[in-house]
Amino acid sequence: MTANIATLAFLLAAASVCAQPEAAPIFSADFDQPDALEAWSAGGELVEHDGGHALVVERPEGGEGTSLLLRCDVPAEEIAGKMITVQGSVRAEGVSVPPNSWNGVKVMLILELDEGRQHPQLALDVGTYDWRTATRAIRIPRGVTGATLALGLEKVTGRAWFDDITIRVGRLWTDGRRSETMDRGHDLPRLRGAMHGPDFVEEDFRTLATEWGANHMRWQINWRPMSEARELARDLDAYDEWLAGALAECDQAVDLAEELGVLLLVDLHCAPGGRASGNGNRIFAEKRYQDKLLEVWAEIATRYRGRKAVWAYEIVNEPVEGPVAEGLMGWRDLATACIEVIRAIEPGKPVVVEPGPMGGPGGFDSLKPLDLDGIIYSCHMYMPHTFTHQGVHSSEVSFVYPGVINGEQWDKERLREALAPARDYQLEFNVPMYIGEFSAIRWAPDNSAQRYLKDLIEIMEEYEWDWAYHAFREWSGWSVEHTTDQANTEPSPTPTDRELLLRSWFELNERPEW
């Protein structure tokens, strides 16, 4: 059954792919000319590849902590204030694990701005792999005064090859499908609720639904602790064992949701294979994991077929495609394949799809709309990360909202600008938008998490987006039931300003007629 599902879904996805017209590049490097490295800073060498040449960069063992990056100027005046698409082919051999997630194999822009530098880059894995093509759309700030492209290895050892590097203004595709109707998969004025952890606790569920008034929960099917899933989810027997327990918890949530009139989004938070060290999902590296993902969605769709509380399914939480192994589906085609599997079991079922990488709003600049109806597009909002996650993983606690964060003024209008890719996508393609996660750490100075949440919710309400706060009774750092004192891990004896804010919006909720 698994092989048949995988084969059918792959053929359906492949048939939906059409030619994508490309704009002329404003920068390209194929390294085929004898003088190809003259415009670049020194450090690499040319080797034969595909009838021409490629750039190879090497860092020997013992060179950990050092970098070799070749740089070439990019015409800043041609990209300032525009959306651009960066694409490149990359191969790696024995690239070591980087000290930080942003180190490793680099195809990176260095943007000069009055307030400092930005470093957008392609999502590239480490280790060993054959030639892969990676692509990313990037919105360039209007105030950019200089731009440089950097290729190479940063704080890792090993070898990396680079070829066919291009930068184009605009999207790589211009024929995205516009939906005839904006179908949100429900008939309520709005879904307002919270993300719920994978463990069913009846008292907590009833509190959020009845006392607080949430009419929606994003229910995680998640591995606990999440850090273990990176490796343990590689073992598909262990994955099956975990999934059986996680779905048993979800069964109880579905039953109680139907009793209380709450709509659930069933979210597969942990995909088969887990994530590699560079945060790329292994479903894009090994076929057995793609096959397993299709099998899992057949199982979940069969299990909850016809259950009125199950509003929609979310294929994969915060997908990170990175380079896709030869013969495998990229994220758009894989999501399409999963939806075809689900709808073969329950026709017309609403499905939530996030863009990669990591489900941020900017991912919509790269994700071509799926050629299907009933898709709810979603993103997560934690920008600026330095503010929302301050004090997490020992980072500094000092940023206040509204205020200057990383040299840039962040306020309600800046939040609106950060959400612009999602808003533009909604309007351009007439699709529903859902914010599946948003939050700010409770100990942000001067109770500024409350002001951040207030501004963000007001924008989402203005745009008529459904939303779920991250998270309800999962970890005290995100809890609105805890005070702003980082050292105090006990719930507040009285409602906090953040709790009152959420509940004031939940009071406006309506529930399904059942």
N, C-alpha and C positions, 0 to 999 in steps of 0.2 A: 504493500500500500504506500509506504513512504517513497519508494522510488518512482511509482506512478504519479503521485502528487507532485513530486519535485520536477519530473520531466514535463508534465502538462503545464505547470505554472511557469516553467522557464520558457516554453514555447509561446505561451500567451503573452508573457512580458516582452520577449524578443519581437513578436509581431507588432507590438505597439510602438516600437522605436522607429522614428522617421528621421530623415536627413535634417541636420541642424545647420542652417546657414551661418557662416562665420564672417565677422567684420575683419577688415584688413588690420594686421597687427601694427601697433606703433613702436613695438620693440620685438626683435626676434634674434635668437642665437641658435644656429644649427651646427656650428663649429666645423663646417665642412671646408671652409677656405683656409689656405695656408697661414694667413695672417689673422685667423679667428680670435686669437688670444690677445691681440695688440690693444684692444679697448679695455681689457680686464687687468686688474692688479695681478701680480705674479703669484704663482703657487701651484697650479695644476699642470696637466699635460694632456695632449690629444692622443687618442687611440682610435683604431679603426672600429667602425660600427655601422651596420646596415648600409653598406656601400659608400659610406662617408666617414665622418669622425664624430667622436663624443669627447667630452671633458671628463677626466678622472681626477679625483682628489683622494689623497691617502694620508692617514695619520697612523704611525706605527704604534705597537704596544709600548706602554710606558709614557705615552703622550696624553694620558687622561688629564682632563682639566685644561688642555690647550685647544686652540681652534685653528683651522685654516679655511678662510672664507675669501673667495675671489669676488671682486666688486666691479660693477660697471654702471655708469650713469644712465639714468632713465629720464626722458624729457618731462620734468615736473609740470611745465605749463600745459602739456597735452593731457594730463590726467587730473589736475587740480579740480576738485568739486565734482568729479564724475565717478560713475561705477565702471570698474575695469575687471577684466577676467585674466587671471594669471594661470598658465598651463605649462606643464613640463613633464618630460619622461625621465625617470630615475631608476637606477639599479643600485643595489647595496650588497656588500659582502663583509660579513663579520663585524658589523658596526656595533659597538658596545652599548650597554644600557646607559642612557644619559643621566646626569645628576639631577636634572629638572626636566619636567615634561616639555618645556619649550626649547631645550637643547636637542642636538642630534643632527640628522641630515637636513640641510637647509636649502630651501628656495624661498628667499625672504626679501621683502622690500624694506628699505630703511627710509622712512619719511621724515623730513626735517620740518618742524613747525616752531612757531614762536614760543609755545609752551613746552617744547621738548621734542622727543622723537617717538614715533610709533613704528612697530615692527611686525606688520601682518605677514603671514607666511603660509605655505602649503602644509597640509597635514601629512607628514611622511613618517613611515615606520622605521625602526632600526632592525638590526639582525641581518639576515641574508635573504634576498629575493631577486628575481629576474626583473626585466624592464617592466615598469608600470607607469601609467600616465595619471597625474593628479591635476585637479583643477580647483580654483577658488575664485569667486567673485568678491571684490573688495570695493567699498565706498571710500573714496579718497577725500579727506577734508579739503575745504575750499582754501584754507590758509597754508597749504603745503608750499614750501619754498625750495625744496630740493628732494630728489629721489634717487636711490641707488638700489640696484638688485645685487643680492649676495647669494652665491652658491658655494656649498662646501660642507664641512664637518665642524660642529661646534661642541667642544668639551667631550668628544667621544673619539674612539679609535676605530680603524677599519678603512674600507674603501667605498667610495660612492662615485657613480657615473651619472652624467647629466647630458641631455640632448633635447633639441626641439623646444627650447624655452620661448614662450611667446607672451606678450601682454597686449590685450585688445581693449578698446573702449566699448563699454556696453556688455550685454549678456552674450554668451556663445549661441544662444537660441533666441529666436524672435517670434516663434509660432506657438506660444503657450495657450492652452485650451481655456477659454472663458466659459464658466458655467452659466446655464440659462437661468437657474434659480439658485439662491443662496440657502441651501438646505442644512440646517443645524442639527437635524436628527431628533428634534423634539419640538413641542409647540408651546413651551413656557416662555415668558418674557425674557428670563435670564436664568442661567445656572450659576449659582454662587455657593462656593463651598471650600473644601480643603482637601489636601492630599492626606491619605491615611496610610499608616504603615501596614505591613503584610500580616501582622498578628491580630486576630479577631478578639476584641474585648468588648463584650456586649454593653457594659456600662458606658464606655467611651463612645461607642457608636451612637447609643441613644442620646447621650449628652449633646454631641455635635448636631444631631438631627432634630431633637425636640427642644432642648433648652436653648441652644444657640440658634436654631432655625435654618441650618444649611440644607439645601435641597439637592446637593450633589457632593459626591466624594470621588476622588481619583484614587482607586484602590490599587496599591502596588502588589504585584506578584514579584517578590524580591528575595534575594539571598541574604541571610543574616549570619555574620556581619558582611557588609558589602565588599570589604577589602579582600575577603577570602575568595569571592566569586571570580576574581581576576584569573586565578589558576584552577580552582576546583571545578568551575563550570566547563573546563576542557574535557573532563571525564563525563561522557554522556550517560553512563550508568549512574554516576553520582547526581547528574543533572536530573535524570528521571526520578530518582528517589526524593530529591529536594522538591521537584515540581509537584509530586503527589501530595506532599504535606502542605505546600503553599496553596494548592487548589482546594484542599479541604478547608483551609481558613477562608478562602474566597467564597466557598459554598455558603458558609454561615453568614457572611456579609451580604450575599445576594438574597438569602432568605429574609434577613431582617430589613434590608432595604425595601423589599416588596411590602413588608408589613407597615413600614413607616412612610412610604411614599418618597423615597430617595432614589435619584438616578446615579448609577455607578458607571464610571469609566474603568474598564478592566485593562490595566497597564502592565505589559510584560517588561518589568524593570531590569531583568537580568536575561539577556539573550544567550542561547547556546554558545559555548566557547569562551564566554567572558570577554575581557579586553586584554590586549597586549600591553607591554610596558609603555608604548607610545600612545596609549589610550585608544587605539583603533580596535573596533570590534572584530573578533576573529571570524565572524560570519562572512567577512570579505576576504579572508585569507585561505579558508579550507571549505571544500564543497560539503563535507559531512555536516558542517554546522549550518549551512544554508538549507540542506535537506531536513535537518532536525527542526529548524525554525518553522518550515512549512508543516511538518508533522505536528508540532506543538500547537499551531493555530488551528489545524484540523481538529485536534483534541479539544481545545478550549471552545471552539465554535460549536462543536457537537454537544459538549457538556452544558452550555448555557443557551442553546437554541430555544428561541421563543420566550426567554425569561424577560418580563417587562421591565425589571429594574436595571437590566444591563443596557445602558444607553448606547455605548459604543465600545470598540476595542482599540487599544493603542499598540501598534505593531512592535516597536522597540523604543525604549526610553533613550533620549539623547544619543542618537546614532552617530558614530564616527566612522566614516567610510575609509578615508585615507586611500592609499593605492589599492586597487582591486586586483586580486590574483587572476591570471589568465583563465578564461572559461567560466568565471563566476559573474553573477549579476551585481551591478552597482546598486546603490541604495534605492533609487527611484524604481528600477525594474524589480528589485527584491520586494519592495513594499507592494508593488502592483501584483506580484505573484502571490503574496500572502493574502491580499484582499480577494483575489480570484478564488483561493482555497476557501476562505471564510464564506464568500457569497455562493459558492457551490452548495454549502450546507444551509445557510440562511440568506436567501436573496435580499439584496438591498440593505444589508446591515451597515449602519454608519461606522466609519473607521477613522481614527485620528492618526495623522502623519506629521512628524516633526522633520525639519531639515537638519542636515549635518553641517558643520560638526557641532555636536553637543547641544543641538536644539536651540541655539541662540537666534534672536531676531534677524541678524545679518545673514543667516543661512538661506533665507528666502530669496536672496539675490542670485543664488545658484540653483535652487530646486525648481525644475520645470514642473508645472502642474501635472498631476497624473491624468491620464485619459479615461477617467472614471467619474461617475456621479457619486454623491453621498460621502465625499471626503471632507473631513474637518481638519483644517490645518492648525498646527499648534506650535508655540515656542515657549521658552522659559525666560524669565526676566530677572537677572541678578546684576544688571549694570548700574553703576560701575562696581565691578567685583571687589575692588580695593575697599569700598565702603561697606557693601553688603556682607562681606566675609572677613571683616577685620577682627583680629583676635582668634580666628580659626587657624589651626596649624601654626600657632605661635607668631602669627603676623602682628604688626603694630596696631594698637588701638588708639586712633587719634583723629579720625575723619568725621566731620559733622556735615549733615545734610539739612538744608541747602548750604553749599559752600564750595570752596576750591578743593578738588580732589585730583591728585596727580597733575597738578598745574592747570586744571580745567574747571570752570564754573559749572557745577551740577545743580540744576533746579528743575522745576516742572517742565519747562520748555526743552531742557536738555534730555529729560526722560522721553518726551514726545519724539525728539529727534532720534534717540536710540531705538525707538519702536517703529520708526518710519519704514524700514524694509517690510515689516509685517503688515502695517497699514496700507502701504502702496500695493503690496501683493493682493490683499483683500479687495481693494478697489479695482485694480487692473484686471483681476481674473474672476471677480464676483464669487468669492469663496468665503465660508465662515472662518473666523479666527478664534482660537481658544488658548488662554494662557494657563498651562497646566501646572506651572510652578512659578512663584515669585515670593521673595522674602527679603528681610534684612536682619542681621544679627541683633538680638535684643539689647546688647550692651553698647551699641553705638552711642557715642557721647551725647549728652544733652537731650536724651530721649528722642534723638533724631530718626530712629527707625520708624517711629509713629508718623512723622511728617513725610518720610519717604513713601510709606505704604499708603498714606492718605492721597498723595499726589498721583501715585501710580493707579490706584483703584479709580480715582476720578477720571483718568484718561481712558481706562478700560471701559468704564461705564459710558463715557461719551461716545466711544466707538461701538458700543453694544456688543462687547466681547463677553463670552462666558469665561469664568475663571475659578481657579482653585489655589488657595493659599498653601504655601509649604512651611510647616506641616503641622498636623494636629497630634499632639501627644506622642511625638516620635523622638525628638531630642530637645533638651531644655534650651539649647542655643537659639532654636527657631520658635520656641514656644511663646505665644502671646499671653500665656497664663503665668509667666515668670516675670520678675521685675527686671530692671535694667542693671542690677548688680551682678556682674559676671561671676562672682564667688558664691552667690546664693543659688543653689540648685533646687530649692524648694518652691513649689507654686506660691504665688502671692495670695495672701488671705483675702484680698479685695481685687476686683477686676482691674487690670491694667488699662492704660489708654489704648493700647494696641488691641486688646480683646474687645473693648467697647467699640472700637472702630469697625472691626469685622462684624460684630453682632448687629451694629446699626445698619449695615448693608444686608445682612441675612434677614433682618426683619421685613425687608421688601419682597422676599421670595414668595413664589407660589409653588404649589406641588402638583404632581400629575393627578389626573382625575381619579385614578383607581384608589 
